[in-house]
């Protein structure tokens, strides 16, 4: 028998699926009738094709759209009525209250996971305000420069000194050009008071472009006189106390006298410019002209600390300006082989947060560091969410009957979904309170870790709080989606039979993967802490090859070094005084200075200037030859080199090298007077290379005092008194050598803190998740445990049986985490340091132990309890 | 514009009127197609019908189930009073324009 011809099945199904609950009986009928009509007119295949076309046209028609919309609001399917939500809320609170233990675990885990995110949100919410208080903030631009000096090619936020002037004179399309220099920082003196202040030199239009409000003074004339100065309210109070600041004359270091012409309101923290004083740019130019150390660099090559801001007219055209800047760069730097720069425009609103630039004017918030921060946030938050999903699903048995009943009496699956989402959101909202507590607790510590923290205000405002709440809701929906979906799909028959719904292998292994992943993450953080701590300690305690103990480094600040040495040697507590051009062994000082020595080839050589006391003072061992003599006139002809120097220049043994001649780059011939043992003159990141000491009184900027004293306080008073005589009002800046070294490597310590904090969060979340799982397993296997006990299993055997699986997971986690962390540190982070610690078995074992102990403590606490239970009770347990 | 009547809408309205008791999706489509010699997509037709119903120019009801069409009911349409008014005003407008432009519209050269 021939089958009756029917319209294409697939098209029908597609149509029905698409229409869902909408009433489309008549439309479907029309389609079918049309099909049979067409059958009489055309071949079957054409009619089928036509049917497809009609179905599609119907699906995109307004008629269907309307009917679907109507169906969505049908009374039967509505799921967002307030009564129902209230009911969900009630049910959720009841079930949460009933399962107190799991609620506590969930809330704890979520709050720990969320606490770090709150920091991130507060930070982002703070950054959103950045620089928005300037009235014309959308029209202000800055010129950035790509500086290429043939050694480095970096993008700087600053731009050459001469650029601002050129734009002002040549380009008509800008309203204002403001040059800003950050060089203006000095000791400010008023009567007897002396306070360090820092600020900017800026063109008078500064206050037109940036609307920093003036409390006192006239905005248009405040910066018109070359010796005028604006001062912030806070600085004014520091300087003049209650007195009227306007008209006061203050002396600023080498810059001369300035008259206060205005008081600025304190600079908000969310400004990328942070300053206390502003003076006209002309004062800076004058100072440079008069200053003796006027360098020979052209104003087109001097760019550090110099910024150009522009106010563009309404409806501005940045493209033309960019083209102009390109042409300037081409015009100025063509033919210059040593230096070139390309200019780019950056809108004020893109500065912070913005891309990473060198030489930023204020605190910088680069996208890169922000995204790392965001990534870490997710790394902490996601495991917490997974935990929640994990625990909820594994407890599905307890809720199965409720869901089955709901479904039987007509609960739609999306209603069940909403119910569980509401429950999760409730949990995350509870967690928010706790997380907020943690947030307040760690906030100061966190801010201390950040480099640019001083310009940071994380106290949440109303909008931030709203963001927090929204965040909690979003997390709730996100974390609740998986279990809610799972519950809403439950088959009511199975659910009512209270049978565990067919658990696929997939889900079990999914759960295991989650736990393993969490532990791997925790182990990674723990290892990071252990490794970095080791690196830090070894750097600080490293044998630098010279004596650091009891050596006090003093910044000479231009005081005559020889005078200093004479005066300070007289003090009883000072054993000896030596002088040097910088503090060796740390990074920040002006140490890295290349000079090539021409023999056959020129090589890169580092050097420092010292006096004759330096080597004995720091216990640097002379292997051959001799030290510089005391005050000999021909000291300048001699140098003292290190062993590496001898090796690299192939001078034979150290003894052979004595009295050999080398030529410095300025073609001065010098004779090697002595050879010292290799020591670390630079940061430990760098290897020891060729190095020599020079005797040059002009370059001595630091004094190293060997202190011999039991009473540090009085010693310091003596030192300061002597300093006052020599240097007058300049501040006495001294630091012990070991402190200085410690400071130079404090970056490791900051890392330890951050990793430690993250590791703590990660491990707590993992342990909480584990706890939930173990408790659940123990609960569901009560009967099995009882029967095993009756059959003669000992408590010990049972505990082992229950814990075995989890220990295996932890070991797998270790197998994943250890190689990854090892490679990360070995090839990545530590590799940037030349003298670094080796990651040994000990470190790995310590980290592993910490994780295993914490994990095992969690597991055993529950399994032992379960295995000890009396089989009579447990078998009766129903 | 609430009362605006498009060309196709007018066509559908008039066809519904002409079909009387037998005006439903397929019959309207067939009728228009045979008279105007243009092919319609059933989706577009139903879109227009839905809009006309929204505007209140036609009303509809479901017929009784029959053995045709897989037992699915037909939806029949009928003009409302507003629909008639709209058609009338459209016709008046047309007539007036025809009257005014009589000389220019003459087909002879």
Boltz contact constraints between the chains, C-beta under 6 A:
constraints:
  - contact:
      token1: [A, 25]
      token2: [B, 72]
      max_distance: 6.0
  - contact:
      token1: [A, 25]
      token2: [B, 73]
      max_distance: 6.0
  - contact:
      token1: [A, 26]
      token2: [B, 74]
      max_distance: 6.0
  - contact:
      token1: [A, 26]
      token2: [B, 75]
      max_distance: 6.0
  - contact:
      token1: [A, 28]
      token2: [B, 72]
      max_distance: 6.0
  - contact:
      token1: [A, 29]
      token2: [B, 69]
      max_distance: 6.0
  - contact:
      token1: [A, 29]
      token2: [B, 72]
      max_distance: 6.0
  - contact:
      token1: [A, 30]
      token2: [B, 25]
      max_distance: 6.0
  - contact:
      token1: [A, 30]
      token2: [B, 26]
      max_distance: 6.0
  - contact:
      token1: [A, 32]
      token2: [B, 69]
      max_distance: 6.0
  - contact:
      token1: [A, 32]
      token2: [B, 70]
      max_distance: 6.0
  - contact:
      token1: [A, 33]
      token2: [B, 26]
      max_distance: 6.0
  - contact:
      token1: [A, 33]
      token2: [B, 69]
      max_distance: 6.0
  - contact:
      token1: [A, 34]
      token2: [B, 26]
      max_distance: 6.0
  - contact:
      token1: [A, 54]
      token2: [B, 42]
      max_distance: 6.0
  - contact:
      token1: [A, 57]
      token2: [B, 41]
      max_distance: 6.0
  - contact:
      token1: [A, 57]
      token2: [B, 43]
      max_distance: 6.0
  - contact:
      token1: [A, 58]
      token2: [B, 43]
      max_distance: 6.0
  - contact:
      token1: [A, 61]
      token2: [B, 43]
      max_distance: 6.0
  - contact:
      token1: [A, 61]
      token2: [B, 46]
      max_distance: 6.0
  - contact:
      token1: [A, 61]
      token2: [B, 47]
      max_distance: 6.0
  - contact:
      token1: [A, 62]
      token2: [B, 47]
      max_distance: 6.0
  - contact:
      token1: [A, 62]
      token2: [B, 50]
      max_distance: 6.0
  - contact:
      token1: [A, 63]
      token2: [B, 46]
      max_distance: 6.0
  - contact:
      token1: [A, 63]
      token2: [B, 47]
      max_distance: 6.0
  - contact:
      token1: [A, 63]
      token2: [B, 50]
      max_distance: 6.0
  - contact:
      token1: [A, 66]
      token2: [B, 50]
      max_distance: 6.0
